[in-house]
Amino acid sequence: WFNPSRPPFDDVRVRKALWHALDLNAIVGDLFGDSATVAKAPITQDVFGAPALPPHDYDPELARRLLAEAGYADGLEVSMQWPREGGPNIRALAQAMVSAWAEVGVRVEPLEKERPQWLQDLNAKNFDLNLQTNTTGTGDADFTLGRLYTCAADRTGYCNPELDRLLAGARSSLDQAERERLYAQAAQVIWDDAVGIFPADLRNNYAVRNHVKGFELPVNGR
């Protein structure tokens, strides 16, 4: 997540620049192999309501140009927090991102925090960038999109009345086709506004005895 309630991430050009600076195909492939895929939405593809959105292409030159347009031609300095042991390879993922951003003139101070301190700073929006894993506990887009990205939720400092309208409509509808359409539109808004960078959908590992047949892991991975 970015924190759009404070500069420089109140400028969508800066948020998009940092996304375009990342070669996510290479980063995800190197760090996770076949245990993850590059994300195509703010929620994983197995979740109801998840669309497959076009990627933000890896383009360092575009990243530099967007930063210059936003007034940061000479670069900028920010910080990124994440919780210790907060997910598989989270430290290596953070380091890969920090290295990539340095290539376009963005210097990022890495802040690995104990979970209580990280959670306190997250809830207080005391961060520039925040890195964490997230699970859609119900398997339905509302659990993530409707819970985290509304103006009332105020989790990141991002507020968009149009997004609120889409999410409220999806939550109140009994028509699953309409809900799916509205969640796809909501995900597109989050994607286009670069509320965060969504690097990877992580796969869950599990083991079963050889006489178990027909087991399917729930969408929420639990």
C-alpha positions as CSV (number, residue, x, y, z in Angstrom):
1,W,0.0,0.0,0.0
2,F,0.9,3.6,-0.5
3,N,-0.2,6.3,1.9
4,P,-1.9,8.9,-0.3
5,S,-2.7,11.1,2.8
6,R,0.9,12.3,2.8
7,P,3.3,13.5,0.0
8,P,4.7,12.2,-2.3
9,F,2.0,9.5,-2.5
10,D,-0.8,12.0,-2.8
11,D,0.2,12.2,-6.4
12,V,-0.9,9.2,-8.5
13,R,2.0,9.7,-10.9
14,V,4.4,8.9,-8.1
15,R,2.4,5.8,-7.2
16,K,2.3,4.6,-10.8
17,A,6.0,5.4,-11.2
18,L,7.0,3.0,-8.4
19,W,4.8,0.3,-10.0
20,H,6.4,0.7,-13.4
21,A,9.8,0.5,-11.8
22,L,9.3,-3.1,-10.8
23,D,9.9,-6.1,-13.0
24,L,7.4,-8.2,-11.2
25,N,7.7,-11.2,-13.5
26,A,11.4,-11.5,-12.7
27,I,11.0,-10.7,-9.0
28,V,8.1,-13.1,-8.4
29,G,9.7,-15.8,-10.5
30,D,13.0,-15.5,-8.7
31,L,11.6,-15.4,-5.2
32,F,8.6,-17.7,-5.4
33,G,9.0,-20.0,-8.4
34,D,5.9,-22.0,-9.0
35,S,4.5,-21.1,-5.5
36,A,3.2,-17.8,-6.7
37,T,2.0,-15.9,-9.8
38,V,2.1,-12.2,-10.7
39,A,-1.2,-10.7,-9.4
40,K,-3.8,-9.5,-11.9
41,A,-6.1,-7.7,-9.4
42,P,-6.1,-6.4,-5.9
43,I,-7.6,-9.8,-4.9
44,T,-6.5,-13.2,-5.9
45,Q,-7.9,-14.8,-9.0
46,D,-9.7,-17.6,-7.2
47,V,-11.8,-15.1,-5.2
48,F,-15.4,-14.3,-6.4
49,G,-15.4,-11.0,-8.1
50,A,-11.7,-10.9,-9.1
51,P,-11.1,-9.7,-12.7
52,A,-7.9,-10.3,-14.7
53,L,-6.6,-6.8,-15.3
54,P,-3.9,-5.7,-17.7
55,P,-0.5,-5.4,-16.0
56,H,1.4,-2.2,-15.2
57,D,4.3,-2.9,-17.5
58,Y,7.9,-2.8,-16.3
59,D,9.1,0.5,-17.8
60,P,11.9,2.3,-15.8
61,E,12.0,5.1,-18.3
62,L,8.3,5.8,-17.9
63,A,8.8,5.6,-14.1
64,R,11.5,8.3,-14.3
65,R,9.4,10.4,-16.6
66,L,6.4,10.2,-14.2
67,L,8.5,11.1,-11.3
68,A,9.9,14.2,-13.2
69,E,6.4,15.3,-14.1
70,A,5.4,15.1,-10.4
71,G,8.3,17.3,-9.5
72,Y,10.8,14.6,-8.4
73,A,13.3,14.6,-11.3
74,D,16.1,14.5,-8.7
75,G,14.5,11.5,-6.9
76,L,13.0,11.3,-3.5
77,E,13.4,9.5,-0.2
78,V,10.7,7.5,1.6
79,S,10.4,4.5,3.9
80,M,8.7,1.1,3.7
81,Q,7.5,-0.9,6.7
82,W,6.6,-4.6,7.0
83,P,6.1,-7.0,9.9
84,R,8.8,-9.4,10.8
85,E,7.9,-12.9,9.6
86,G,4.9,-11.3,7.9
87,G,4.8,-13.7,5.0
88,P,6.9,-16.0,2.8
89,N,10.0,-14.3,1.6
90,I,8.7,-10.9,2.7
91,R,12.1,-9.6,3.6
92,A,13.6,-10.7,0.2
93,L,10.6,-9.2,-1.6
94,A,11.1,-5.9,0.2
95,Q,14.8,-5.9,-0.6
96,A,14.1,-6.6,-4.3
97,M,11.6,-3.7,-4.5
98,V,14.0,-1.3,-2.7
99,S,16.8,-2.2,-5.1
100,A,14.5,-1.7,-8.2
101,W,13.3,1.7,-6.9
102,A,16.9,2.8,-6.3
103,E,17.5,2.4,-10.1
104,V,14.9,5.1,-10.8
105,G,16.2,7.5,-8.1
106,V,13.8,6.5,-5.3
107,R,15.7,5.8,-2.1
108,V,13.6,3.7,0.3
109,E,14.5,3.2,4.0
110,P,13.5,-0.4,4.9
111,L,11.7,-0.7,8.2
112,E,11.2,-4.2,9.4
113,K,9.1,-4.0,12.6
114,E,7.9,-6.3,15.3
115,R,4.2,-7.1,14.6
116,P,2.8,-5.1,17.5
117,Q,4.7,-1.9,16.4
118,W,3.9,-2.5,12.8
119,L,0.2,-2.9,13.5
120,Q,0.1,0.2,15.6
121,D,1.8,2.2,12.9
122,L,-0.4,0.7,10.2
123,N,-3.6,1.6,12.0
124,A,-2.3,5.1,12.7
125,K,-1.3,5.4,9.0
126,N,2.2,6.2,10.2
127,F,3.9,4.9,7.1
128,D,4.9,5.9,3.5
129,L,4.8,2.4,2.1
130,N,3.4,-0.7,3.8
131,L,4.1,-4.3,2.7
132,Q,2.0,-7.2,4.0
133,T,0.2,-10.4,2.9
134,N,-3.6,-10.4,2.9
135,T,-6.2,-13.2,2.7
136,T,-9.7,-13.0,1.5
137,G,-11.2,-14.9,4.4
138,T,-14.7,-15.5,2.9
139,G,-13.7,-16.1,-0.7
140,D,-15.8,-13.1,-1.7
141,A,-14.4,-9.8,-3.0
142,D,-16.4,-7.8,-0.4
143,F,-14.3,-9.2,2.4
144,T,-11.2,-7.4,1.0
145,L,-12.4,-4.6,-1.2
146,G,-15.4,-3.6,0.9
147,R,-13.5,-3.9,4.1
148,L,-10.3,-2.1,3.3
149,Y,-10.8,0.4,0.5
150,T,-13.8,2.5,1.4
151,C,-13.5,6.1,2.6
152,A,-15.1,5.0,5.9
153,A,-12.5,2.2,6.4
154,D,-9.7,4.8,6.0
155,R,-7.0,2.1,6.0
156,T,-4.5,3.8,3.7
157,G,-5.5,7.4,3.4
158,Y,-7.2,6.7,0.0
159,C,-10.8,7.9,-0.5
160,N,-12.8,7.7,-3.7
161,P,-16.6,8.3,-3.6
162,E,-17.0,6.5,-7.0
163,L,-15.3,3.4,-5.5
164,D,-17.5,3.6,-2.5
165,R,-20.6,3.7,-4.8
166,L,-19.5,0.6,-6.6
167,L,-18.7,-1.3,-3.5
168,A,-22.0,-0.4,-1.8
169,G,-23.9,-1.5,-4.9
170,A,-22.1,-4.8,-5.0
171,R,-22.6,-5.4,-1.3
172,S,-26.4,-4.7,-1.5
173,S,-27.2,-6.7,-4.6
174,L,-28.6,-10.2,-4.6
175,D,-27.7,-10.7,-8.3
176,Q,-24.3,-12.5,-8.4
177,A,-23.7,-11.4,-12.0
178,E,-24.2,-7.8,-11.1
179,R,-22.0,-8.2,-8.0
180,E,-19.3,-9.7,-10.1
181,R,-19.5,-6.8,-12.6
182,L,-19.4,-4.2,-9.9
183,Y,-16.5,-5.8,-8.1
184,A,-14.6,-5.9,-11.4
185,Q,-15.2,-2.2,-11.9
186,A,-14.1,-1.5,-8.3
187,A,-10.9,-3.5,-8.7
188,Q,-10.2,-1.5,-11.9
189,V,-10.4,1.8,-10.0
190,I,-8.0,0.5,-7.3
191,W,-5.7,-0.8,-10.0
192,D,-5.8,2.4,-12.1
193,D,-5.3,4.7,-9.1
194,A,-2.4,2.5,-7.9
195,V,-3.7,2.5,-4.3
196,G,-1.0,-0.1,-3.8
197,I,1.2,-2.4,-5.8
198,F,-0.1,-6.0,-5.9
199,P,2.9,-8.1,-6.6
200,A,1.8,-11.8,-6.3
201,D,-0.9,-14.3,-5.7
202,L,0.6,-16.8,-3.3
203,R,-0.3,-20.5,-3.5
204,N,-0.9,-22.6,-0.4
205,N,0.9,-25.9,0.2
206,Y,-0.8,-28.8,1.9
207,A,-0.3,-32.5,2.4
208,V,-2.9,-35.3,2.5
209,R,-2.7,-39.0,3.1
210,N,-2.7,-41.2,0.0
211,H,-6.2,-42.5,0.7
212,V,-7.8,-39.1,0.7
213,K,-9.7,-38.4,-2.5
214,G,-11.5,-35.3,-3.8
215,F,-9.9,-32.7,-1.4
216,E,-10.1,-29.1,-2.6
217,L,-8.5,-26.3,-0.8
218,P,-10.9,-23.5,0.0
219,V,-10.4,-20.2,-1.8
220,N,-9.3,-18.5,1.5
221,G,-6.5,-21.1,1.8
222,R,-7.6,-22.0,5.3
